[in-house]
């Protein structure tokens, strides 16, 4: 299985931003960032937009950085969630 949020992690390295710095800028704990980057806790849309602003990611590219398999995978997950309820 691919590492969760690989492209987002690479962007953090490219921008020379540590998880602690990102956490400080978002007003959350470093453990929250770690949990989100590991895929155990989802990113909220406002958080994703805020991170995109910090990292210079265009909003039309959010799915590339915040969803491992792109928007098609997100749509499939939403459908599965709806069927489960």
RATA-V640771 format. One line per field, one symbol per residue. psi: psi as a letter, one per 40 degrees, with the letter a starting at -180 (. if undefined). A space follows every 10 residues. Layout:
# RATA-V640771
psi: ???
This chain:
# RATA-V640771
psi: hihhfddddd ddddefhidd dddddefiid dddddddeee hihidddddd ddddefhide eddddehdea dddddddddd ddde.
